[in-house]
Amino acid sequence: MQDYTLHIHNTQEQEQHTQQQSKKRTRAKTRIGTLARRLEKHYEELRKAKAHVRKLEEKIAKTLNEIEEMVQEHNAR
């Protein structure tokens, strides 16, 4: 009878441990999902920022070309 009671106690502990592990896995999956969405958002922000930088670089290049043309015109006089 004592062995049976011990077996029930061990089984309950195992079940409790299994439930705790399941909760931890669920929490981890939720956290991973949250972090994955955050990462996607940051990558999208980075992509937009890089596109903006390219546009600014094009504007800078255009302005530098205009300055160079003005300098050449001035020197030609």
N, CA, C and O atoms as a CHARMM CRD file, in Angstrom:
* protein
*
  308
    1    1 MET  N      0.82300  -1.19300   0.00000 PROA 1      0.00000
    2    1 MET  CA     0.00000   0.00000   0.00000 PROA 1      0.00000
    3    1 MET  C      0.86700   1.25700   0.00000 PROA 1      0.00000
    4    1 MET  O      0.55600   2.24200  -0.66900 PROA 1      0.00000
    5    2 GLN  N      1.95700   1.20600   0.75900 PROA 2      0.00000
    6    2 GLN  CA     2.84900   2.35700   0.82800 PROA 2      0.00000
    7    2 GLN  C      3.48900   2.60400  -0.54300 PROA 2      0.00000
    8    2 GLN  O      3.64100   3.75100  -0.96300 PROA 2      0.00000
    9    3 ASP  N      3.86700   1.51500  -1.24000 PROA 3      0.00000
   10    3 ASP  CA     4.43800   1.65200  -2.58000 PROA 3      0.00000
   11    3 ASP  C      3.43600   2.31500  -3.51700 PROA 3      0.00000
   12    3 ASP  O      3.80800   3.15900  -4.33100 PROA 3      0.00000
   13    4 TYR  N      2.17500   1.93700  -3.40500 PROA 4      0.00000
   14    4 TYR  CA     1.12800   2.49400  -4.26000 PROA 4      0.00000
   15    4 TYR  C      0.97600   3.99500  -3.98800 PROA 4      0.00000
   16    4 TYR  O      0.85700   4.78800  -4.92300 PROA 4      0.00000
   17    5 THR  N      0.98100   4.38200  -2.71100 PROA 5      0.00000
   18    5 THR  CA     0.86900   5.79700  -2.33300 PROA 5      0.00000
   19    5 THR  C      2.06800   6.57500  -2.85700 PROA 5      0.00000
   20    5 THR  O      1.91900   7.69000  -3.35700 PROA 5      0.00000
   21    6 LEU  N      3.24700   5.99400  -2.74300 PROA 6      0.00000
   22    6 LEU  CA     4.46600   6.62300  -3.25200 PROA 6      0.00000
   23    6 LEU  C      4.37900   6.78300  -4.76500 PROA 6      0.00000
   24    6 LEU  O      4.77700   7.81200  -5.31200 PROA 6      0.00000
   25    7 HSD  N      3.85500   5.75600  -5.44200 PROA 7      0.00000
   26    7 HSD  CA     3.70600   5.80200  -6.90000 PROA 7      0.00000
   27    7 HSD  C      2.75700   6.93500  -7.30600 PROA 7      0.00000
   28    7 HSD  O      3.03000   7.66900  -8.25600 PROA 7      0.00000
   29    8 ILE  N      1.64700   7.07300  -6.58600 PROA 8      0.00000
   30    8 ILE  CA     0.68200   8.14100  -6.87600 PROA 8      0.00000
   31    8 ILE  C      1.34500   9.50800  -6.67400 PROA 8      0.00000
   32    8 ILE  O      1.18000  10.41900  -7.48500 PROA 8      0.00000
   33    9 HSD  N      2.08900   9.62700  -5.58600 PROA 9      0.00000
   34    9 HSD  CA     2.77000  10.89200  -5.29700 PROA 9      0.00000
   35    9 HSD  C      3.76300  11.22100  -6.41100 PROA 9      0.00000
   36    9 HSD  O      3.80800  12.35600  -6.88600 PROA 9      0.00000
   37   10 ASN  N      4.55800  10.23600  -6.82900 PROA 10     0.00000
   38   10 ASN  CA     5.53500  10.44900  -7.90100 PROA 10     0.00000
   39   10 ASN  C      4.83800  10.80600  -9.21200 PROA 10     0.00000
   40   10 ASN  O      5.30400  11.66800  -9.95800 PROA 10     0.00000
   41   11 THR  N      3.72500  10.14000  -9.48300 PROA 11     0.00000
   42   11 THR  CA     2.97200  10.41300 -10.70300 PROA 11     0.00000
   43   11 THR  C      2.43800  11.84200 -10.68100 PROA 11     0.00000
   44   11 THR  O      2.47700  12.54000 -11.69400 PROA 11     0.00000
   45   12 GLN  N      1.94300  12.27100  -9.53300 PROA 12     0.00000
   46   12 GLN  CA     1.44400  13.64500  -9.41200 PROA 12     0.00000
   47   12 GLN  C      2.57800  14.65600  -9.60900 PROA 12     0.00000
   48   12 GLN  O      2.39600  15.68600 -10.25900 PROA 12     0.00000
   49   13 GLU  N      3.74100  14.35100  -9.04400 PROA 13     0.00000
   50   13 GLU  CA     4.89600  15.24200  -9.22100 PROA 13     0.00000
   51   13 GLU  C      5.30400  15.30700 -10.68900 PROA 13     0.00000
   52   13 GLU  O      5.62900  16.37400 -11.20900 PROA 13     0.00000
   53   14 GLN  N      5.28200  14.14400 -11.35400 PROA 14     0.00000
   54   14 GLN  CA     5.63700  14.11200 -12.77400 PROA 14     0.00000
   55   14 GLN  C      4.63700  14.92200 -13.59300 PROA 14     0.00000
   56   14 GLN  O      5.02300  15.67100 -14.49100 PROA 14     0.00000
   57   15 GLU  N      3.36300  14.77000 -13.28200 PROA 15     0.00000
   58   15 GLU  CA     2.31900  15.51200 -14.00000 PROA 15     0.00000
   59   15 GLU  C      2.49300  17.01700 -13.77300 PROA 15     0.00000
   60   15 GLU  O      2.37600  17.81200 -14.70600 PROA 15     0.00000
   61   16 GLN  N      2.77100  17.39100 -12.53800 PROA 16     0.00000
   62   16 GLN  CA     2.97900  18.80300 -12.21600 PROA 16     0.00000
   63   16 GLN  C      4.20500  19.33200 -12.96600 PROA 16     0.00000
   64   16 GLN  O      4.18500  20.44100 -13.50100 PROA 16     0.00000
   65   17 HSD  N      5.25600  18.53700 -12.99800 PROA 17     0.00000
   66   17 HSD  CA     6.47400  18.92700 -13.71400 PROA 17     0.00000
   67   17 HSD  C      6.17800  19.07600 -15.20800 PROA 17     0.00000
   68   17 HSD  O      6.63200  20.02800 -15.84200 PROA 17     0.00000
   69   18 THR  N      5.42300  18.14000 -15.76200 PROA 18     0.00000
   70   18 THR  CA     5.05600  18.19000 -17.18000 PROA 18     0.00000
   71   18 THR  C      4.25800  19.45400 -17.48100 PROA 18     0.00000
   72   18 THR  O      4.49200  20.11600 -18.49200 PROA 18     0.00000
   73   19 GLN  N      3.31700  19.78600 -16.60500 PROA 19     0.00000
   74   19 GLN  CA     2.51400  21.00100 -16.79400 PROA 19     0.00000
   75   19 GLN  C      3.38700  22.25400 -16.73200 PROA 19     0.00000
   76   19 GLN  O      3.21100  23.18800 -17.51400 PROA 19     0.00000
   77   20 GLN  N      4.33500  22.25900 -15.78500 PROA 20     0.00000
   78   20 GLN  CA     5.23600  23.41000 -15.67500 PROA 20     0.00000
   79   20 GLN  C      6.07700  23.55400 -16.94300 PROA 20     0.00000
   80   20 GLN  O      6.27000  24.66000 -17.44900 PROA 20     0.00000
   81   21 GLN  N      6.57300  22.42800 -17.44700 PROA 21     0.00000
   82   21 GLN  CA     7.38000  22.45400 -18.67100 PROA 21     0.00000
   83   21 GLN  C      6.53700  22.94700 -19.84300 PROA 21     0.00000
   84   21 GLN  O      7.01300  23.71600 -20.67700 PROA 21     0.00000
   85   22 SER  N      5.29800  22.50700 -19.90100 PROA 22     0.00000
   86   22 SER  CA     4.39600  22.92800 -20.97100 PROA 22     0.00000
   87   22 SER  C      4.16600  24.44100 -20.91100 PROA 22     0.00000
   88   22 SER  O      4.17500  25.11700 -21.94000 PROA 22     0.00000
   89   23 LYS  N      3.96100  24.96200 -19.70600 PROA 23     0.00000
   90   23 LYS  CA     3.77500  26.40800 -19.54300 PROA 23     0.00000
   91   23 LYS  C      5.02600  27.15800 -19.98700 PROA 23     0.00000
   92   23 LYS  O      4.93700  28.19200 -20.65000 PROA 23     0.00000
   93   24 LYS  N      6.19100  26.63100 -19.61900 PROA 24     0.00000
   94   24 LYS  CA     7.44900  27.27600 -20.00700 PROA 24     0.00000
   95   24 LYS  C      7.60200  27.28800 -21.52500 PROA 24     0.00000
   96   24 LYS  O      8.01100  28.29300 -22.10600 PROA 24     0.00000
   97   25 ARG  N      7.26900  26.16100 -22.16700 PROA 25     0.00000
   98   25 ARG  CA     7.36600  26.08700 -23.63300 PROA 25     0.00000
   99   25 ARG  C      6.41200  27.08700 -24.28300 PROA 25     0.00000
  100   25 ARG  O      6.77700  27.78400 -25.22900 PROA 25     0.00000
  101   26 THR  N      5.18400  27.14700 -23.76200 PROA 26     0.00000
  102   26 THR  CA     4.19500  28.08400 -24.31100 PROA 26     0.00000
  103   26 THR  C      4.67800  29.51500 -24.15200 PROA 26     0.00000
  104   26 THR  O      4.57700  30.31500 -25.08300 PROA 26     0.00000
  105   27 ARG  N      5.20100  29.84000 -22.98200 PROA 27     0.00000
  106   27 ARG  CA     5.72300  31.18100 -22.72700 PROA 27     0.00000
  107   27 ARG  C      6.88600  31.49500 -23.66500 PROA 27     0.00000
  108   27 ARG  O      6.98200  32.59900 -24.20200 PROA 27     0.00000
  109   28 ALA  N      7.76200  30.51700 -23.85500 PROA 28     0.00000
  110   28 ALA  CA     8.91900  30.71000 -24.73200 PROA 28     0.00000
  111   28 ALA  C      8.47900  30.93100 -26.17600 PROA 28     0.00000
  112   28 ALA  O      9.01300  31.79900 -26.86500 PROA 28     0.00000
  113   29 LYS  N      7.50200  30.14400 -26.63400 PROA 29     0.00000
  114   29 LYS  CA     7.00600  30.31000 -28.00800 PROA 29     0.00000
  115   29 LYS  C      6.37800  31.68400 -28.19100 PROA 29     0.00000
  116   29 LYS  O      6.57700  32.33600 -29.21600 PROA 29     0.00000
  117   30 THR  N      5.61900  32.11800 -27.19400 PROA 30     0.00000
  118   30 THR  CA     4.99600  33.43900 -27.25600 PROA 30     0.00000
  119   30 THR  C      6.06900  34.51700 -27.31000 PROA 30     0.00000
  120   30 THR  O      5.97900  35.45400 -28.10300 PROA 30     0.00000
  121   31 ARG  N      7.06900  34.38200 -26.47800 PROA 31     0.00000
  122   31 ARG  CA     8.16900  35.36600 -26.43100 PROA 31     0.00000
  123   31 ARG  C      8.92400  35.38200 -27.75800 PROA 31     0.00000
  124   31 ARG  O      9.26000  36.45000 -28.27100 PROA 31     0.00000
  125   32 ILE  N      9.18500  34.21800 -28.30400 PROA 32     0.00000
  126   32 ILE  CA     9.88500  34.13300 -29.58900 PROA 32     0.00000
  127   32 ILE  C      9.06300  34.81200 -30.67800 PROA 32     0.00000
  128   32 ILE  O      9.60500  35.54200 -31.50800 PROA 32     0.00000
  129   33 GLY  N      7.76800  34.57500 -30.67300 PROA 33     0.00000
  130   33 GLY  CA     6.89000  35.21400 -31.65400 PROA 33     0.00000
  131   33 GLY  C      6.91600  36.72800 -31.53000 PROA 33     0.00000
  132   33 GLY  O      6.96900  37.44200 -32.53100 PROA 33     0.00000
  133   34 THR  N      6.87700  37.21000 -30.29400 PROA 34     0.00000
  134   34 THR  CA     6.92500  38.65200 -30.04600 PROA 34     0.00000
  135   34 THR  C      8.24100  39.23300 -30.55000 PROA 34     0.00000
  136   34 THR  O      8.25800  40.27200 -31.21000 PROA 34     0.00000
  137   35 LEU  N      9.33100  38.56200 -30.23800 PROA 35     0.00000
  138   35 LEU  CA    10.64400  39.04500 -30.66700 PROA 35     0.00000
  139   35 LEU  C     10.79000  38.98700 -32.18300 PROA 35     0.00000
  140   35 LEU  O     11.40900  39.86500 -32.78400 PROA 35     0.00000
  141   36 ALA  N     10.22100  37.95700 -32.80000 PROA 36     0.00000
  142   36 ALA  CA    10.28700  37.83500 -34.26400 PROA 36     0.00000
  143   36 ALA  C      9.53800  38.98500 -34.92900 PROA 36     0.00000
  144   36 ALA  O     10.01900  39.55500 -35.90900 PROA 36     0.00000
  145   37 ARG  N      8.37100  39.32600 -34.40700 PROA 37     0.00000
  146   37 ARG  CA     7.61600  40.45500 -34.97100 PROA 37     0.00000
  147   37 ARG  C      8.37900  41.76800 -34.78400 PROA 37     0.00000
  148   37 ARG  O      8.40300  42.61400 -35.67800 PROA 37     0.00000
  149   38 ARG  N      8.99300  41.92500 -33.63000 PROA 38     0.00000
  150   38 ARG  CA     9.77700  43.13700 -33.37800 PROA 38     0.00000
  151   38 ARG  C     10.95500  43.21800 -34.35400 PROA 38     0.00000
  152   38 ARG  O     11.26300  44.28400 -34.88600 PROA 38     0.00000
  153   39 LEU  N     11.60100  42.08300 -34.57700 PROA 39     0.00000
  154   39 LEU  CA    12.72800  42.03700 -35.50900 PROA 39     0.00000
  155   39 LEU  C     12.28300  42.40100 -36.92000 PROA 39     0.00000
  156   39 LEU  O     12.96400  43.16100 -37.60800 PROA 39     0.00000
  157   40 GLU  N     11.14800  41.86500 -37.35500 PROA 40     0.00000
  158   40 GLU  CA    10.61200  42.19700 -38.68000 PROA 40     0.00000
  159   40 GLU  C     10.34100  43.69600 -38.78600 PROA 40     0.00000
  160   40 GLU  O     10.63200  44.31400 -39.81000 PROA 40     0.00000
  161   41 LYS  N      9.79000  44.26900 -37.73600 PROA 41     0.00000
  162   41 LYS  CA     9.48800  45.70400 -37.72800 PROA 41     0.00000
  163   41 LYS  C     10.78000  46.51500 -37.85000 PROA 41     0.00000
  164   41 LYS  O     10.84300  47.48700 -38.60200 PROA 41     0.00000
  165   42 HSD  N     11.81100  46.10500 -37.10000 PROA 42     0.00000
  166   42 HSD  CA    13.09100  46.81700 -37.15500 PROA 42     0.00000
  167   42 HSD  C     13.73500  46.69600 -38.53600 PROA 42     0.00000
  168   42 HSD  O     14.31600  47.65800 -39.03800 PROA 42     0.00000
  169   43 TYR  N     13.62900  45.50800 -39.15200 PROA 43     0.00000
  170   43 TYR  CA    14.18100  45.34100 -40.50000 PROA 43     0.00000
  171   43 TYR  C     13.44900  46.24200 -41.49000 PROA 43     0.00000
  172   43 TYR  O     14.07200  46.81900 -42.38100 PROA 43     0.00000
  173   44 GLU  N     12.13900  46.36500 -41.34300 PROA 44     0.00000
  174   44 GLU  CA    11.36400  47.23500 -42.22900 PROA 44     0.00000
  175   44 GLU  C     11.79000  48.69200 -42.03800 PROA 44     0.00000
  176   44 GLU  O     11.94300  49.42900 -43.01200 PROA 44     0.00000
  177   45 GLU  N     11.98100  49.10500 -40.78600 PROA 45     0.00000
  178   45 GLU  CA    12.45100  50.46600 -40.51400 PROA 45     0.00000
  179   45 GLU  C     13.83000  50.68800 -41.12200 PROA 45     0.00000
  180   45 GLU  O     14.10500  51.74900 -41.68300 PROA 45     0.00000
  181   46 LEU  N     14.69200  49.68500 -41.00800 PROA 46     0.00000
  182   46 LEU  CA    16.04200  49.77500 -41.57500 PROA 46     0.00000
  183   46 LEU  C     15.98300  49.89800 -43.09300 PROA 46     0.00000
  184   46 LEU  O     16.71400  50.69400 -43.68100 PROA 46     0.00000
  185   47 ARG  N     15.11600  49.11200 -43.72700 PROA 47     0.00000
  186   47 ARG  CA    14.97200  49.15500 -45.18200 PROA 47     0.00000
  187   47 ARG  C     14.53100  50.55300 -45.62000 PROA 47     0.00000
  188   47 ARG  O     15.06800  51.11300 -46.57600 PROA 47     0.00000
  189   48 LYS  N     13.55200  51.10500 -44.91100 PROA 48     0.00000
  190   48 LYS  CA    13.06800  52.45000 -45.23900 PROA 48     0.00000
  191   48 LYS  C     14.16900  53.49200 -45.02800 PROA 48     0.00000
  192   48 LYS  O     14.32900  54.40500 -45.83700 PROA 48     0.00000
  193   49 ALA  N     14.91600  53.35000 -43.94900 PROA 49     0.00000
  194   49 ALA  CA    15.99500  54.29900 -43.66400 PROA 49     0.00000
  195   49 ALA  C     17.07200  54.23600 -44.74900 PROA 49     0.00000
  196   49 ALA  O     17.59600  55.26700 -45.17100 PROA 49     0.00000
  197   50 LYS  N     17.39900  53.02100 -45.19700 PROA 50     0.00000
  198   50 LYS  CA    18.40500  52.88000 -46.25800 PROA 50     0.00000
  199   50 LYS  C     17.92200  53.52600 -47.55000 PROA 50     0.00000
  200   50 LYS  O     18.70300  54.16800 -48.25200 PROA 50     0.00000
  201   51 ALA  N     16.64300  53.35900 -47.86800 PROA 51     0.00000
  202   51 ALA  CA    16.07900  53.98600 -49.06600 PROA 51     0.00000
  203   51 ALA  C     16.15700  55.50800 -48.93500 PROA 51     0.00000
  204   51 ALA  O     16.47500  56.20100 -49.90200 PROA 51     0.00000
  205   52 HSD  N     15.87000  56.02000 -47.75700 PROA 52     0.00000
  206   52 HSD  CA    15.93500  57.46000 -47.51800 PROA 52     0.00000
  207   52 HSD  C     17.37400  57.96100 -47.67700 PROA 52     0.00000
  208   52 HSD  O     17.60800  59.01600 -48.26800 PROA 52     0.00000
  209   53 VAL  N     18.32600  57.20600 -47.15100 PROA 53     0.00000
  210   53 VAL  CA    19.74000  57.57900 -47.27400 PROA 53     0.00000
  211   53 VAL  C     20.14100  57.62200 -48.74800 PROA 53     0.00000
  212   53 VAL  O     20.84300  58.54100 -49.16900 PROA 53     0.00000
  213   54 ARG  N     19.70000  56.62900 -49.54100 PROA 54     0.00000
  214   54 ARG  CA    20.02000  56.62200 -50.97600 PROA 54     0.00000
  215   54 ARG  C     19.48400  57.88200 -51.65900 PROA 54     0.00000
  216   54 ARG  O     20.17300  58.49100 -52.47800 PROA 54     0.00000
  217   55 LYS  N     18.26000  58.26500 -51.32100 PROA 55     0.00000
  218   55 LYS  CA    17.67300  59.47700 -51.91400 PROA 55     0.00000
  219   55 LYS  C     18.47600  60.71500 -51.52200 PROA 55     0.00000
  220   55 LYS  O     18.72100  61.59100 -52.35100 PROA 55     0.00000
  221   56 LEU  N     18.88100  60.78300 -50.25800 PROA 56     0.00000
  222   56 LEU  CA    19.68200  61.92100 -49.80900 PROA 56     0.00000
  223   56 LEU  C     21.03800  61.94300 -50.51300 PROA 56     0.00000
  224   56 LEU  O     21.52800  63.01000 -50.88400 PROA 56     0.00000
  225   57 GLU  N     21.64500  60.76900 -50.69500 PROA 57     0.00000
  226   57 GLU  CA    22.92700  60.69800 -51.40400 PROA 57     0.00000
  227   57 GLU  C     22.77500  61.17700 -52.84400 PROA 57     0.00000
  228   57 GLU  O     23.65700  61.85300 -53.37300 PROA 57     0.00000
  229   58 GLU  N     21.65500  60.82800 -53.47800 PROA 58     0.00000
  230   58 GLU  CA    21.40200  61.29300 -54.84800 PROA 58     0.00000
  231   58 GLU  C     21.25700  62.81200 -54.88200 PROA 58     0.00000
  232   58 GLU  O     21.78000  63.46500 -55.78500 PROA 58     0.00000
  233   59 LYS  N     20.55400  63.37400 -53.90800 PROA 59     0.00000
  234   59 LYS  CA    20.39700  64.83300 -53.84600 PROA 59     0.00000
  235   59 LYS  C     21.74500  65.51400 -53.63100 PROA 59     0.00000
  236   59 LYS  O     22.03700  66.54200 -54.24300 PROA 59     0.00000
  237   60 ILE  N     22.56000  64.93400 -52.75900 PROA 60     0.00000
  238   60 ILE  CA    23.89400  65.49300 -52.49700 PROA 60     0.00000
  239   60 ILE  C     24.72900  65.45700 -53.77000 PROA 60     0.00000
  240   60 ILE  O     25.38200  66.44200 -54.11600 PROA 60     0.00000
  241   61 ALA  N     24.70900  64.32200 -54.46800 PROA 61     0.00000
  242   61 ALA  CA    25.47500  64.19300 -55.71100 PROA 61     0.00000
  243   61 ALA  C     25.00800  65.21900 -56.73800 PROA 61     0.00000
  244   61 ALA  O     25.83100  65.83400 -57.41600 PROA 61     0.00000
  245   62 LYS  N     23.71600  65.40500 -56.85500 PROA 62     0.00000
  246   62 LYS  CA    23.15900  66.37300 -57.80600 PROA 62     0.00000
  247   62 LYS  C     23.62300  67.78500 -57.45100 PROA 62     0.00000
  248   62 LYS  O     24.02900  68.55000 -58.32600 PROA 62     0.00000
  249   63 THR  N     23.56000  68.12200 -56.17000 PROA 63     0.00000
  250   63 THR  CA    23.98600  69.45100 -55.72200 PROA 63     0.00000
  251   63 THR  C     25.47600  69.65200 -55.97400 PROA 63     0.00000
  252   63 THR  O     25.89200  70.72300 -56.41700 PROA 63     0.00000
  253   64 LEU  N     26.28400  68.62700 -55.69300 PROA 64     0.00000
  254   64 LEU  CA    27.72600  68.73000 -55.94500 PROA 64     0.00000
  255   64 LEU  C     28.00900  68.93000 -57.42800 PROA 64     0.00000
  256   64 LEU  O     28.90100  69.69700 -57.79100 PROA 64     0.00000
  257   65 ASN  N     27.25900  68.24700 -58.28600 PROA 65     0.00000
  258   65 ASN  CA    27.42600  68.41700 -59.73400 PROA 65     0.00000
  259   65 ASN  C     27.08600  69.84500 -60.14900 PROA 65     0.00000
  260   65 ASN  O     27.78700  70.44500 -60.96300 PROA 65     0.00000
  261   66 GLU  N     26.01100  70.38200 -59.58600 PROA 66     0.00000
  262   66 GLU  CA    25.63000  71.76400 -59.89300 PROA 66     0.00000
  263   66 GLU  C     26.72200  72.73500 -59.45900 PROA 66     0.00000
  264   66 GLU  O     27.04800  73.67800 -60.18000 PROA 66     0.00000
  265   67 ILE  N     27.28200  72.49900 -58.28000 PROA 67     0.00000
  266   67 ILE  CA    28.36800  73.35800 -57.78300 PROA 67     0.00000
  267   67 ILE  C     29.57200  73.26100 -58.71800 PROA 67     0.00000
  268   67 ILE  O     30.17200  74.27500 -59.07500 PROA 67     0.00000
  269   68 GLU  N     29.91800  72.04200 -59.10900 PROA 68     0.00000
  270   68 GLU  CA    31.05800  71.82700 -60.01300 PROA 68     0.00000
  271   68 GLU  C     30.83600  72.55500 -61.34200 PROA 68     0.00000
  272   68 GLU  O     31.76000  73.17200 -61.87200 PROA 68     0.00000
  273   69 GLU  N     29.62300  72.48400 -61.87500 PROA 69     0.00000
  274   69 GLU  CA    29.30600  73.18400 -63.12900 PROA 69     0.00000
  275   69 GLU  C     29.45400  74.69300 -62.96000 PROA 69     0.00000
  276   69 GLU  O     29.99200  75.37000 -63.83700 PROA 69     0.00000
  277   70 MET  N     28.97700  75.21800 -61.83400 PROA 70     0.00000
  278   70 MET  CA    29.08700  76.66000 -61.58500 PROA 70     0.00000
  279   70 MET  C     30.54900  77.07700 -61.47900 PROA 70     0.00000
  280   70 MET  O     30.93800  78.12300 -61.99900 PROA 70     0.00000
  281   71 VAL  N     31.35900  76.25900 -60.80500 PROA 71     0.00000
  282   71 VAL  CA    32.78800  76.55900 -60.66700 PROA 71     0.00000
  283   71 VAL  C     33.44700  76.55300 -62.03900 PROA 71     0.00000
  284   71 VAL  O     34.24200  77.44200 -62.34400 PROA 71     0.00000
  285   72 GLN  N     33.12900  75.56500 -62.87000 PROA 72     0.00000
  286   72 GLN  CA    33.71500  75.48500 -64.21300 PROA 72     0.00000
  287   72 GLN  C     33.28700  76.68200 -65.05900 PROA 72     0.00000
  288   72 GLN  O     34.10300  77.24200 -65.79100 PROA 72     0.00000
  289   73 GLU  N     32.02700  77.07700 -64.96700 PROA 73     0.00000
  290   73 GLU  CA    31.54900  78.24900 -65.71100 PROA 73     0.00000
  291   73 GLU  C     32.28200  79.50700 -65.25400 PROA 73     0.00000
  292   73 GLU  O     32.66900  80.34700 -66.06600 PROA 73     0.00000
  293   74 HSD  N     32.46400  79.61900 -63.95100 PROA 74     0.00000
  294   74 HSD  CA    33.15300  80.78800 -63.40400 PROA 74     0.00000
  295   74 HSD  C     34.60700  80.81800 -63.87600 PROA 74     0.00000
  296   74 HSD  O     35.12300  81.87400 -64.24100 PROA 74     0.00000
  297   75 ASN  N     35.26200  79.66100 -63.86800 PROA 75     0.00000
  298   75 ASN  CA    36.66300  79.58900 -64.29200 PROA 75     0.00000
  299   75 ASN  C     36.80700  79.82700 -65.79000 PROA 75     0.00000
  300   75 ASN  O     37.85700  80.28700 -66.23900 PROA 75     0.00000
  301   76 ALA  N     35.78500  79.52600 -66.55900 PROA 76     0.00000
  302   76 ALA  CA    35.84400  79.69300 -68.01200 PROA 76     0.00000
  303   76 ALA  C     35.79300  81.16700 -68.40200 PROA 76     0.00000
  304   76 ALA  O     36.21200  81.52300 -69.50300 PROA 76     0.00000
  305   77 ARG  N     35.29400  82.01800 -67.53400 PROA 77     0.00000
  306   77 ARG  CA    35.16500  83.45200 -67.85200 PROA 77     0.00000
  307   77 ARG  C     36.46500  84.15100 -67.85400 PROA 77     0.00000
  308   77 ARG  O     36.51800  85.35600 -68.10300 PROA 77     0.00000
